[in-house]
Amino acid sequence: MVTERIGFIGLGHMGAPMAANIARAGARLTVFDLDSAVTRRQAEATGASAAADLAALGRQSDIVVTMLPTGGIVRQVMLDGPSPLIDALAPGSLVIDMSSSEPEGSRSLHEALSGRGIRFVDAPVSGAVPRATNGTLAIMVGAADDADFGRAEPVLRMMGDRIFRTGDVGTGHAMKALNNYVAAAGFAAASEALILGERFGLDPAVALDIMNVSTGRNFSTEATIKTEVLTRAFKSGFGLALLAKDVRIAADLASNLGARLPLVAETDAWWQHALHELDGRKDHTEAFAVWRGEVMGQ
């Protein structure tokens, strides 16, 4: 059992069930969200303590977990906000960023925190809300050394059952972006195939069944396209803006490394087109409607 005090920042669709699993494991937990009502409800539901602000959470925590929308917001919370968490954390504290952040931004944040004696690991997740709820997330961990990873791992095992050490700080976030790029490319390719097939006279449902027993199958053909696109439900639980952001992180990584890889750039452009036509809060599966020509601007 983890005896260190844990703080959890960000109680959205993913963060709330993840924090609940930490509390359920018996850890001493303090929670905080910008929405004070959300913070209060989470504390009441799980038995955690509710922090009035970031400074209070920092003073009550040895390990802080962040689950926030972007790396920029994580940096603001830690360093650049009006009351940055770095001023409230004691030397020797550990920050675990589980958000989908930029790899280079994570390395920069690690350096800034290290200057104050605060340790940092990046540990983004894969698995969406159902696996966040039942504690079976896959977690990719970038850590500067074995000691940091060893300290973070027991906390991460309260939320996930597949923990992967990916390498140095930033590699966890790089892996998360690359995984989601592959998923986004697979969804786009399958969508285009169904759109083309339909125009030629193929029934999309039949075409999808054939893909799923053939070499074209992927996660999207087996899951989201079948359950969300063909049914027109568009409720996979993963927002368009979040997926487009992860694909952009992968494209930027390729650009920054001087890699001449055209598919990641084209996939980025295709998802940015969908984002331009739809509200980013829409489900990512609704991009199919844009590519099919059903949606022409917001």
C-alpha positions in Angstrom: 0.0 0.0 0.0 1.2 3.5 -0.9 1.8 5.5 2.3 2.7 8.8 0.7 0.1 11.5 0.4 -1.3 11.8 -3.1 -2.8 14.9 -4.8 -4.9 14.6 -7.9 -5.6 17.6 -10.2 -8.2 17.4 -13.0 -11.5 15.6 -12.4 -12.9 15.4 -15.9 -14.3 12.3 -17.7 -11.0 10.4 -17.2 -9.6 12.1 -14.1 -12.7 11.5 -11.9 -12.7 7.7 -12.2 -8.9 7.5 -12.0 -8.9 9.5 -8.8 -11.7 7.3 -7.5 -9.6 4.2 -8.0 -6.7 5.8 -6.0 -9.1 6.5 -3.1 -10.6 3.0 -3.4 -7.1 1.5 -3.0 -6.9 3.2 0.4 -4.4 6.0 -0.4 -4.5 9.3 1.4 -5.9 11.4 -1.4 -6.5 15.1 -1.9 -8.4 16.3 -5.1 -8.7 19.6 -6.9 -10.5 20.8 -10.0 -11.1 24.3 -11.2 -14.8 23.7 -10.7 -15.2 23.7 -7.0 -18.5 21.9 -7.2 -16.8 19.0 -9.0 -14.0 18.9 -6.4 -16.6 18.8 -3.6 -18.6 16.0 -5.2 -15.5 13.9 -5.9 -14.4 14.2 -2.3 -17.8 13.3 -0.9 -18.2 10.3 -3.2 -14.7 8.9 -2.5 -13.8 10.0 0.9 -10.9 12.1 -0.4 -10.0 15.5 1.0 -11.1 18.5 -1.1 -8.4 21.2 -1.7 -9.5 24.8 -1.7 -6.8 25.7 -4.2 -3.6 24.4 -5.8 -1.4 25.7 -2.9 -3.4 23.7 -0.4 -3.2 20.6 -2.5 0.6 21.1 -2.9 1.1 21.4 0.9 -0.9 18.2 1.5 0.8 16.0 -1.1 4.0 14.1 -1.5 3.0 12.9 -5.0 0.9 15.0 -7.4 -1.0 13.5 -10.4 -2.2 15.8 -13.2 -4.9 14.7 -15.7 -5.5 17.9 -17.6 -6.5 18.7 -21.2 -3.1 19.9 -22.6 0.5 20.2 -21.7 0.2 24.0 -21.8 -2.3 23.8 -18.9 -0.1 21.5 -17.0 2.8 24.0 -17.3 0.5 26.8 -16.2 -0.6 24.9 -13.1 3.0 24.0 -12.3 5.0 27.1 -13.2 3.2 29.9 -14.9 -0.1 30.5 -13.2 -0.7 33.2 -10.5 -0.1 30.6 -7.7 2.1 28.0 -9.3 2.2 24.6 -7.7 6.0 24.6 -7.7 5.9 27.1 -4.8 3.8 24.8 -2.6 5.6 21.5 -3.2 8.3 20.4 -0.9 11.7 19.3 -2.3 11.6 15.6 -3.0 8.0 15.7 -4.1 7.1 13.8 -7.3 4.8 15.0 -10.1 3.2 12.4 -12.4 1.7 14.0 -15.5 -0.9 11.7 -17.0 -2.3 14.3 -19.4 -1.7 14.1 -23.2 1.2 16.6 -23.2 3.9 17.5 -25.7 7.1 15.4 -25.3 9.5 18.3 -25.5 7.3 20.3 -23.1 7.5 17.5 -20.6 11.3 17.6 -20.8 11.3 21.3 -20.3 8.9 21.0 -17.3 11.1 18.3 -15.8 14.2 20.6 -16.0 12.3 23.4 -14.3 11.0 21.2 -11.5 14.4 19.6 -11.0 15.8 23.0 -10.3 13.7 23.0 -7.1 14.4 19.4 -6.2 11.0 18.2 -7.5 10.9 14.9 -9.4 8.8 14.4 -12.6 7.6 11.5 -14.7 5.2 11.5 -17.7 2.6 8.7 -17.7 -0.1 9.2 -20.3 -2.8 6.6 -20.6 -4.7 4.6 -23.2 -8.1 3.0 -22.7 -10.8 5.7 -22.5 -13.4 6.1 -19.8 -14.5 2.4 -19.4 -11.0 1.3 -18.6 -10.4 4.4 -16.4 -13.4 3.3 -14.4 -12.4 -0.3 -13.9 -8.7 0.4 -13.4 -7.4 -1.4 -16.5 -5.7 1.5 -18.3 -2.5 1.0 -20.3 0.1 3.5 -19.0 3.3 4.6 -20.8 5.9 5.9 -18.4 8.9 8.2 -19.1 11.2 8.6 -16.2 14.7 10.0 -15.7 15.8 7.0 -13.5 14.7 3.8 -11.9 14.0 5.4 -8.6 11.4 7.8 -10.1 9.8 5.0 -12.0 9.8 2.7 -8.9 8.2 5.5 -6.8 5.5 6.2 -9.4 4.6 2.6 -10.3 2.6 1.7 -7.2 0.4 4.8 -7.7 0.0 4.0 -11.4 -1.0 0.4 -10.6 -4.1 1.8 -8.8 -5.3 3.0 -12.2 -3.9 0.6 -14.7 -2.9 -3.0 -15.2 -0.4 -2.6 -18.0 2.5 -0.4 -17.1 5.2 0.2 -19.7 8.5 1.9 -19.0 9.2 3.7 -22.3 12.5 5.4 -21.5 13.6 8.8 -20.4 11.2 11.7 -19.5 9.1 12.6 -22.5 9.0 9.2 -24.1 5.7 8.3 -22.5 4.0 11.3 -24.1 5.7 10.6 -27.4 4.4 7.0 -27.3 0.9 8.2 -26.5 0.9 10.6 -29.4 2.3 8.0 -31.8 -0.3 5.4 -30.7 -3.1 7.8 -31.2 -1.7 8.9 -34.6 -1.8 5.2 -35.7 -5.3 4.9 -34.4 -6.4 8.1 -36.2 -4.8 7.0 -39.4 -6.5 3.6 -39.2 -9.9 5.3 -38.6 -9.3 7.7 -41.5 -8.2 4.9 -43.9 -11.2 2.7 -43.0 -13.6 5.6 -43.3 -12.3 6.5 -46.8 -12.5 2.9 -47.9 -16.2 2.7 -46.8 -17.0 6.1 -48.5 -15.4 5.0 -51.7 -17.1 1.6 -51.6 -20.5 3.1 -51.0 -20.1 5.4 -54.0 -19.3 2.3 -56.1 -22.4 0.5 -54.8 -21.0 -1.5 -51.8 -23.1 -1.7 -48.6 -20.8 -0.2 -45.9 -22.0 -2.8 -43.4 -21.0 -5.6 -45.7 -17.7 -4.0 -46.5 -17.0 -3.6 -42.8 -17.8 -7.2 -42.1 -15.4 -8.3 -44.9 -12.6 -6.0 -43.5 -13.0 -7.5 -40.1 -12.2 -11.0 -41.3 -9.5 -9.8 -43.6 -6.2 -8.0 -43.5 -7.8 -4.5 -43.4 -9.2 -4.9 -39.9 -8.0 -2.6 -37.1 -9.3 -1.2 -33.8 -11.6 1.2 -35.6 -13.2 -1.3 -37.9 -13.7 -3.8 -35.1 -15.0 -1.3 -32.6 -15.8 2.4 -33.2 -16.9 2.3 -36.8 -19.2 -0.6 -36.3 -20.8 0.8 -33.1 -20.6 4.5 -33.6 -20.4 5.3 -37.3 -22.7 2.9 -39.0 -25.3 3.4 -36.2 -24.8 7.2 -36.4 -24.4 7.2 -32.6 -21.1 9.1 -32.7 -20.6 8.5 -28.9 -17.3 6.7 -28.5 -16.4 9.1 -25.6 -13.2 10.5 -27.2 -13.5 14.1 -28.4 -12.4 15.3 -31.8 -10.2 18.1 -30.5 -8.3 15.7 -28.2 -7.6 13.2 -31.0 -6.6 16.0 -33.4 -4.3 17.4 -30.8 -2.5 14.1 -30.3 -2.1 13.7 -34.1 -0.7 17.2 -34.3 1.8 16.3 -31.5 3.0 13.3 -33.6 3.3 15.5 -36.7 5.2 18.1 -34.8 7.5 15.4 -33.4 8.3 14.3 -37.0 8.9 17.8 -38.1 11.2 18.6 -35.1 13.2 15.5 -35.7 13.6 16.3 -39.4 11.8 13.1 -40.4 10.4 13.1 -43.9 7.3 11.0 -43.2 4.4 12.1 -45.4 1.6 10.0 -43.9 1.7 11.6 -40.5 1.6 15.1 -42.1 -1.4 14.1 -44.3 -3.2 12.4 -41.4 -2.7 15.6 -39.4 -4.1 17.7 -42.2 -7.1 15.4 -42.6 -8.0 15.6 -38.9 -7.4 19.3 -38.8 -9.9 19.6 -41.7 -12.5 17.7 -39.6 -11.8 19.9 -36.6 -12.3 23.0 -38.8 -15.7 21.8 -39.9 -16.9 20.6 -36.5 -17.0 21.8 -32.9 -14.0 20.2 -31.3 -16.2 18.9 -28.5 -17.9 16.6 -30.9 -17.0 12.9 -30.8 -14.0 12.1 -33.0 -16.1 9.5 -34.9 -18.2 12.3 -36.4 -15.2 13.2 -38.6 -16.6 10.4 -40.9 -19.6 12.7 -41.6 -17.2 15.5 -42.7 -15.2 13.3 -45.0 -18.4 11.9 -46.5 -19.6 15.4 -47.3 -22.4 15.5 -44.9 -21.0 18.4 -42.9 -20.0 21.7 -44.6 -18.8 24.1 -41.9 -20.0 24.7 -38.3 
